[in-house]
Each structure stands twice: as C-alpha cells, then as structure tokens.
Amino acid sequence: MAWKSLKSLLNKSLQTAGIEEQINAQRVLDTADKLLKQRWGEEMGGMMIFKSFASGTLQAVSTSPGAMQTLKAERIDFMNAINYQLGKRVVYKINIRLQGY
C-alpha cells in the first residue's frame, strides 16, 4: 500500500462526506474575520460581520457606515489578502450592506 499525505486523505474524506464546500466557506469566513481585525483592530473590526460565503462571493454586514465605506475602498486589497492567506483564489467578490437595511 502506497503512503498518502494526510492532506490528500483529509480532502478525499471531505469530498466523500459532501461537506467540502461548507468547510471551505468556514475557512473563508474565519480568515476574513481574522485579517480584518489584524488590519483594523478589535473594536473597528468588530463593526463588520462576515455572514456567508458561496460561489466566490463573501457576504458582509456592517454596523457602521464608516466601516462599510472603508472596506468598500479596500475591497480588492482585502480580497487579495484573503486569497493569499488561503493559498488559492476563492474570493472573487465582497458584498457589503448596512445592518438593518
């Protein structure tokens, strides 16, 4: 029997179980939250909540109009940072809306 890497076994298991998309989506959400708090700090980073990720689109909700505008201005750089951290291009778009709208 040939030895296989743990990573390849894990990826195959996730595919077989049918949960690969959910795991990848959670990785994107966790990475986005971590990177934003590193860039902006805990207080301002807490004004942005990443809700979901599907089909290359990251959905975010802001509790602050200023935080929303700042992320919109930094959108491309932020997407590139997430993709770099994940090691592949998975985020193609970020949708941001104000909470309650």
KOLVOGU-920440 format. One record per residue: x, y, z of N, C-alpha, C, O in turn; residue in three letters; residue number from 1. Coordinates in nm, 4 decimals. Layout:
n_c1, n_c2, n_c3, ca_c1, ca_c2, ca_c3, c_c1, c_c2, c_c3, o_c1, o_c2, o_c3, resn, resi
X, Y, Z, X, Y, Z, X, Y, Z, X, Y, Z, Ala, NUM
...
// end
This chain:
n_c1, n_c2, n_c3, ca_c1, ca_c2, ca_c3, c_c1, c_c2, c_c3, o_c1, o_c2, o_c3, resn, resi
0.0837, -0.1176, 0.0000, 0.0000, 0.0000, 0.0000, 0.0883, 0.1241, 0.0000, 0.1806, 0.1349, 0.0808, Met, 1
0.0610, 0.2162, -0.0887, 0.1384, 0.3395, -0.1001, 0.0947, 0.4372, 0.0082, -0.0228, 0.4447, 0.0441, Ala, 2
0.1908, 0.5108, 0.0585, 0.1621, 0.6109, 0.1594, 0.1037, 0.7354, 0.0929, 0.1498, 0.7784, -0.0128, Trp, 3
0.0021, 0.7920, 0.1565, -0.0589, 0.9156, 0.1070, -0.0474, 1.0206, 0.2157, -0.0458, 0.9895, 0.3348, Lys, 4
-0.0393, 1.1441, 0.1729, -0.0278, 1.2525, 0.2707, -0.1603, 1.2681, 0.3460, -0.2678, 1.2363, 0.2952, Ser, 5
-0.1481, 1.3173, 0.4665, -0.2666, 1.3405, 0.5484, -0.3596, 1.4411, 0.4808, -0.4818, 1.4274, 0.4863, Leu, 6
-0.3006, 1.5418, 0.4171, -0.3809, 1.6437, 0.3480, -0.4652, 1.5813, 0.2374, -0.5834, 1.6133, 0.2246, Lys, 7
-0.4062, 1.4927, 0.1570, -0.4825, 1.4308, 0.0479, -0.5908, 1.3389, 0.1028, -0.6998, 1.3311, 0.0462, Ser, 8
-0.5622, 1.2694, 0.2121, -0.6639, 1.1837, 0.2741, -0.7788, 1.2661, 0.3310, -0.8955, 1.2291, 0.3181, Leu, 9
-0.7444, 1.3779, 0.3938, -0.8475, 1.4649, 0.4504, -0.9351, 1.5237, 0.3403, -1.0577, 1.5231, 0.3516, Leu, 10
-0.8732, 1.5744, 0.2339, -0.9508, 1.6312, 0.1231, -1.0441, 1.5273, 0.0621, -1.1595, 1.5579, 0.0319, Asn, 11
-0.9961, 1.4068, 0.0440, -1.0784, 1.2989, -0.0125, -1.1946, 1.2660, 0.0817, -1.3070, 1.2436, 0.0367, Lys, 12
-1.1677, 1.2631, 0.2103, -1.2724, 1.2344, 0.3089, -1.3797, 1.3431, 0.3092, -1.4987, 1.3135, 0.3193, Ser, 13
-1.3370, 1.4697, 0.2982, -1.4332, 1.5809, 0.2949, -1.5211, 1.5722, 0.1705, -1.6416, 1.5964, 0.1775, Leu, 14
-1.4614, 1.5378, 0.0578, -1.5382, 1.5226, -0.0660, -1.6378, 1.4083, -0.0534, -1.7539, 1.4217, -0.0920, Gln, 15
-1.5923, 1.2967, 0.0005, -1.6787, 1.1796, 0.0157, -1.7956, 1.2107, 0.1082, -1.9083, 1.1684, 0.0827, Thr, 16
-1.7692, 1.2845, 0.2154, -1.8748, 1.3184, 0.3113, -1.9675, 1.4275, 0.2591, -2.0751, 1.4489, 0.3149, Ala, 17
-1.9271, 1.4967, 0.1526, -2.0103, 1.6022, 0.0948, -2.0094, 1.7321, 0.1725, -2.1025, 1.8118, 0.1604, Gly, 18
-1.9065, 1.7549, 0.2517, -1.9020, 1.8771, 0.3326, -1.7851, 1.9684, 0.2960, -1.7538, 2.0622, 0.3693, Ile, 19
-1.7217, 1.9414, 0.1841, -1.6054, 2.0210, 0.1439, -1.6425, 2.1687, 0.1260, -1.5671, 2.2563, 0.1685, Glu, 20
-1.7563, 2.1972, 0.0645, -1.7969, 2.3370, 0.0421, -1.8207, 2.4102, 0.1737, -1.7819, 2.5261, 0.1880, Glu, 21
-1.8844, 2.3430, 0.2702, -1.9093, 2.4068, 0.3994, -1.7792, 2.4350, 0.4742, -1.7649, 2.5393, 0.5380, Gln, 22
-1.6843, 2.3413, 0.4659, -1.5554, 2.3607, 0.5320, -1.4811, 2.4768, 0.4677, -1.4259, 2.5617, 0.5375, Ile, 23
-1.4796, 2.4809, 0.3351, -1.4121, 2.5907, 0.2641, -1.4768, 2.7247, 0.2955, -1.4069, 2.8243, 0.3143, Asn, 24
-1.6096, 2.7283, 0.3015, -1.6796, 2.8526, 0.3336, -1.6426, 2.9000, 0.4739, -1.6201, 3.0192, 0.4950, Ala, 25
-1.6361, 2.8090, 0.5684, -1.5996, 2.8467, 0.7053, -1.4556, 2.8965, 0.7121, -1.4256, 2.9888, 0.7878, Gln, 26
-1.3674, 2.8368, 0.6345, -1.2279, 2.8836, 0.6297, -1.2216, 3.0274, 0.5781, -1.1464, 3.1094, 0.6307, Arg, 27
-1.3005, 3.0575, 0.4755, -1.3031, 3.1940, 0.4199, -1.3550, 3.2910, 0.5251, -1.2955, 3.3968, 0.5457, Val, 28
-1.4649, 3.2570, 0.5922, -1.5225, 3.3459, 0.6937, -1.4251, 3.3699, 0.8090, -1.4084, 3.4835, 0.8534, Leu, 29
-1.3615, 3.2646, 0.8570, -1.2656, 3.2785, 0.9672, -1.1448, 3.3614, 0.9257, -1.0975, 3.4455, 1.0021, Asp, 30
-1.0949, 3.3378, 0.8049, -0.9789, 3.4112, 0.7554, -1.0122, 3.5588, 0.7374, -0.9328, 3.6453, 0.7747, Thr, 31
-1.1285, 3.5882, 0.6809, -1.1697, 3.7274, 0.6604, -1.1813, 3.8005, 0.7939, -1.1343, 3.9135, 0.8069, Ala, 32
-1.2428, 3.7376, 0.8919, -1.2593, 3.7998, 1.0238, -1.1237, 3.8250, 1.0891, -1.0997, 3.9329, 1.1433, Asp, 33
-1.0363, 3.7267, 1.0839, -0.9031, 3.7401, 1.1448, -0.8223, 3.8518, 1.0778, -0.7613, 3.9341, 1.1460, Lys, 34
-0.8224, 3.8541, 0.9442, -0.7458, 3.9555, 0.8718, -0.7992, 4.0962, 0.8970, -0.7218, 4.1905, 0.9136, Leu, 35
-0.9310, 4.1098, 0.8999, -0.9889, 4.2424, 0.9215, -0.9525, 4.2945, 1.0599, -0.9187, 4.4119, 1.0748, Leu, 36
-0.9591, 4.2087, 1.1612, -0.9248, 4.2516, 1.2973, -0.7759, 4.2815, 1.3099, -0.7373, 4.3678, 1.3887, Lys, 37
-0.6919, 4.2123, 1.2343, -0.5487, 4.2439, 1.2336, -0.5253, 4.3817, 1.1721, -0.4423, 4.4586, 1.2206, Gln, 38
-0.5980, 4.4122, 1.0661, -0.5802, 4.5399, 0.9953, -0.6392, 4.6564, 1.0723, -0.5762, 4.7614, 1.0848, Arg, 39
-0.7596, 4.6386, 1.1239, -0.8335, 4.7494, 1.1832, -0.8320, 4.7514, 1.3352, -0.8658, 4.8537, 1.3949, Trp, 40
-0.7947, 4.6438, 1.3984, -0.8045, 4.6327, 1.5438, -0.9368, 4.5685, 1.5820, -1.0289, 4.5587, 1.5009, Gly, 41
-0.9442, 4.5257, 1.7053, -1.0625, 4.4522, 1.7531, -1.1900, 4.5370, 1.7480, -1.2947, 4.4892, 1.7045, Glu, 42
-1.1810, 4.6620, 1.7922, -1.3010, 4.7454, 1.8019, -1.3620, 4.7746, 1.6647, -1.4800, 4.7485, 1.6417, Glu, 43
-1.2813, 4.8286, 1.5746, -1.3344, 4.8625, 1.4423, -1.3620, 4.7362, 1.3604, -1.4586, 4.7318, 1.2843, Met, 44
-1.2780, 4.6340, 1.3755, -1.3009, 4.5079, 1.3053, -1.4304, 4.4413, 1.3485, -1.4921, 4.3682, 1.2709, Gly, 45
-1.4715, 4.4664, 1.4722, -1.5967, 4.4111, 1.5229, -1.7207, 4.4762, 1.4630, -1.8323, 4.4287, 1.4844, Gly, 46
-1.7020, 4.5845, 1.3882, -1.8155, 4.6523, 1.3241, -1.8557, 4.5866, 1.1928, -1.9540, 4.6259, 1.1300, Met, 47
-1.7788, 4.4863, 1.1521, -1.8064, 4.4158, 1.0265, -1.8257, 4.2681, 1.0592, -1.7412, 4.2069, 1.1246, Met, 48
-1.9359, 4.2115, 1.0141, -1.9661, 4.0704, 1.0388, -1.9730, 3.9995, 0.9042, -2.0509, 4.0375, 0.8168, Ile, 49
-1.8918, 3.8975, 0.8887, -1.8953, 3.8185, 0.7662, -1.9977, 3.7080, 0.7845, -1.9817, 3.6199, 0.8690, Phe, 50
-2.1041, 3.7137, 0.7036, -2.2201, 3.6265, 0.7220, -2.2105, 3.4945, 0.6479, -2.2399, 3.3892, 0.7045, Lys, 51
-2.1691, 3.4991, 0.5200, -2.1688, 3.3759, 0.4414, -2.0722, 3.3877, 0.3250, -2.0281, 3.4961, 0.2869, Ser, 52
-2.0416, 3.2706, 0.2702, -1.9571, 3.2637, 0.1523, -2.0095, 3.1526, 0.0632, -2.0256, 3.0389, 0.1074, Phe, 53
-2.0360, 3.1859, -0.0627, -2.0821, 3.0863, -0.1597, -2.0510, 3.1364, -0.3004, -2.0630, 3.2556, -0.3285, Ala, 54
-2.0119, 3.0467, -0.3866, -1.9865, 3.0771, -0.5282, -1.8910, 3.1943, -0.5480, -1.9087, 3.2738, -0.6403, Ser, 55
-1.7903, 3.2054, -0.4623, -1.6907, 3.3104, -0.4778, -1.7293, 3.4452, -0.4199, -1.6523, 3.5408, -0.4300, Gly, 56
-1.8475, 3.4549, -0.3592, -1.8955, 3.5826, -0.3053, -1.9015, 3.5773, -0.1528, -1.9661, 3.4901, -0.0947, Thr, 57
-1.8330, 3.6720, -0.0896, -1.8322, 3.6862, 0.0554, -1.9366, 3.7913, 0.0926, -1.9321, 3.9037, 0.0425, Leu, 58
-2.0290, 3.7559, 0.1789, -2.1342, 3.8470, 0.2233, -2.0969, 3.9047, 0.3592, -2.0654, 3.8305, 0.4522, Gln, 59
-2.1004, 4.0378, 0.3705, -2.0664, 4.1045, 0.4958, -2.1757, 4.2031, 0.5343, -2.2424, 4.2612, 0.4487, Ala, 60
-2.1925, 4.2207, 0.6648, -2.2876, 4.3171, 0.7191, -2.2101, 4.4091, 0.8118, -2.1297, 4.3636, 0.8931, Val, 61
-2.2350, 4.5389, 0.7990, -2.1650, 4.6372, 0.8806, -2.2620, 4.7051, 0.9761, -2.3772, 4.7315, 0.9416, Ser, 62
-2.2139, 4.7327, 1.0958, -2.2942, 4.8086, 1.1920, -2.2584, 4.9566, 1.1872, -2.3147, 5.0369, 1.2616, Thr, 63
-2.1644, 4.9930, 1.0992, -2.1168, 5.1305, 1.0897, -2.1026, 5.1717, 0.9429, -2.0357, 5.1027, 0.8658, Ser, 64
-2.1649, 5.2839, 0.9032, -2.1468, 5.3322, 0.7661, -2.0006, 5.3609, 0.7330, -1.9574, 5.3384, 0.6199, Pro, 65
-1.9245, 5.4098, 0.8295, -1.7831, 5.4390, 0.8067, -1.7022, 5.3132, 0.7806, -1.6166, 5.3113, 0.6921, Gly, 66
-1.7290, 5.2080, 0.8574, -1.6591, 5.0803, 0.8375, -1.6958, 5.0218, 0.7011, -1.6111, 4.9651, 0.6321, Ala, 67
-1.8221, 5.0360, 0.6635, -1.8666, 4.9850, 0.5339, -1.7932, 5.0557, 0.4202, -1.7459, 4.9905, 0.3271, Met, 68
-1.7834, 5.1869, 0.4270, -1.7153, 5.2628, 0.3220, -1.5663, 5.2306, 0.3175, -1.5071, 5.2231, 0.2098, Gln, 69
-1.5059, 5.2117, 0.4347, -1.3635, 5.1788, 0.4401, -1.3370, 5.0447, 0.3735, -1.2434, 5.0321, 0.2946, Thr, 70
-1.4186, 4.9444, 0.4045, -1.3980, 4.8136, 0.3434, -1.4259, 4.8185, 0.1932, -1.3579, 4.7514, 0.1155, Leu, 71
-1.5245, 4.8966, 0.1522, -1.5501, 4.9108, 0.0087, -1.4285, 4.9696, -0.0624, -1.3950, 4.9287, -0.1736, Lys, 72
-1.3631, 5.0650, 0.0017, -1.2446, 5.1277, -0.0581, -1.1270, 5.0306, -0.0634, -1.0441, 5.0382, -0.1541, Ala, 73
-1.1196, 4.9396, 0.0333, -1.0085, 4.8438, 0.0420, -1.0456, 4.7061, -0.0139, -0.9705, 4.6100, 0.0031, Glu, 74
-1.1581, 4.6966, -0.0787, -1.2151, 4.5677, -0.1208, -1.1164, 4.4786, -0.1973, -1.0989, 4.3621, -0.1617, Arg, 75
-1.0535, 4.5305, -0.2992, -0.9657, 4.4472, -0.3834, -0.8437, 4.4008, -0.3040, -0.8063, 4.2836, -0.3099, Ile, 76
-0.7823, 4.4920, -0.2303, -0.6669, 4.4550, -0.1485, -0.7067, 4.3509, -0.0439, -0.6308, 4.2578, -0.0175, Asp, 77
-0.8239, 4.3659, 0.0150, -0.8702, 4.2718, 0.1173, -0.8982, 4.1339, 0.0565, -0.8624, 4.0319, 0.1154, Phe, 78
-0.9617, 4.1303, -0.0603, -0.9857, 4.0017, -0.1280, -0.8532, 3.9331, -0.1593, -0.8389, 3.8125, -0.1395, Met, 79
-0.7566, 4.0105, -0.2081, -0.6254, 3.9536, -0.2387, -0.5583, 3.8975, -0.1135, -0.4939, 3.7927, -0.1193, Asn, 80
-0.5730, 3.9666, -0.0003, -0.5139, 3.9195, 0.1255, -0.5788, 3.7886, 0.1709, -0.5095, 3.6982, 0.2175, Ala, 81
-0.7096, 3.7780, 0.1579, -0.7793, 3.6534, 0.1946, -0.7321, 3.5397, 0.1051, -0.6975, 3.4319, 0.1533, Ile, 82
-0.7311, 3.5647, -0.0248, -0.6898, 3.4607, -0.1199, -0.5447, 3.4183, -0.0963, -0.5123, 3.2999, -0.1053, Asn, 83
-0.4585, 3.5136, -0.0665, -0.3182, 3.4821, -0.0387, -0.3079, 3.3940, 0.0861, -0.2337, 3.2958, 0.0879, Tyr, 84
-0.3826, 3.4301, 0.1891, -0.3800, 3.3547, 0.3145, -0.4295, 3.2112, 0.2936, -0.3780, 3.1179, 0.3553, Gln, 85
-0.5285, 3.1942, 0.2074, -0.5850, 3.0613, 0.1816, -0.5013, 2.9817, 0.0816, -0.5178, 2.8603, 0.0695, Leu, 86
-0.4122, 3.0494, 0.0104, -0.3248, 2.9805, -0.0832, -0.3847, 2.9552, -0.2199, -0.3238, 2.8874, -0.3027, Gly, 87
-0.5033, 3.0088, -0.2448, -0.5658, 2.9967, -0.3765, -0.6734, 3.1029, -0.3898, -0.7223, 3.1568, -0.2905, Lys, 88
-0.7095, 3.1319, -0.5132, -0.8111, 3.2345, -0.5398, -0.9498, 3.1732, -0.5245, -0.9933, 3.0934, -0.6076, Arg, 89
-1.0176, 3.2112, -0.4187, -1.1530, 3.1618, -0.3947, -1.2540, 3.2752, -0.3804, -1.3715, 3.2578, -0.4128, Val, 90
-1.2091, 3.3915, -0.3319, -1.2982, 3.5061, -0.3138, -1.2855, 3.5967, -0.4358, -1.1777, 3.6482, -0.4654, Val, 91
-1.3967, 3.6153, -0.5058, -1.3981, 3.6986, -0.6261, -1.4765, 3.8280, -0.6057, -1.4626, 3.9229, -0.6827, Tyr, 92
-1.5594, 3.8307, -0.5007, -1.6476, 3.9455, -0.4816, -1.6829, 3.9567, -0.3332, -1.6975, 3.8559, -0.2639, Lys, 93
-1.6962, 4.0804, -0.2858, -1.7430, 4.1038, -0.1491, -1.8645, 4.1951, -0.1570, -1.8567, 4.3058, -0.2101, Ile, 94
-1.9759, 4.1483, -0.1042, -2.0968, 4.2299, -0.0938, -2.1080, 4.2792, 0.0494, -2.0983, 4.2009, 0.1439, Asn, 95
-2.1285, 4.4095, 0.0650, -2.1365, 4.4695, 0.1975, -2.2669, 4.5468, 0.2070, -2.3033, 4.6205, 0.1153, Ile, 96
-2.3369, 4.5298, 0.3179, -2.4581, 4.6086, 0.3391, -2.4629, 4.6522, 0.4851, -2.3999, 4.5912, 0.5715, Arg, 97
-2.5380, 4.7580, 0.5113, -2.5565, 4.8049, 0.6490, -2.6573, 4.7155, 0.7187, -2.7551, 4.6711, 0.6586, Leu, 98
-2.6325, 4.6900, 0.8448, -2.7253, 4.6080, 0.9221, -2.8589, 4.6804, 0.9335, -2.8649, 4.7995, 0.9642, Gln, 99
-2.9649, 4.6060, 0.9082, -3.0982, 4.6628, 0.9175, -3.1488, 4.7224, 0.7879, -3.2597, 4.7757, 0.7849, Gly, 100
-3.0705, 4.7152, 0.6795, -3.1127, 4.7718, 0.5512, -3.1255, 4.6635, 0.4491, -3.1601, 4.6908, 0.3342, Tyr, 101
// end
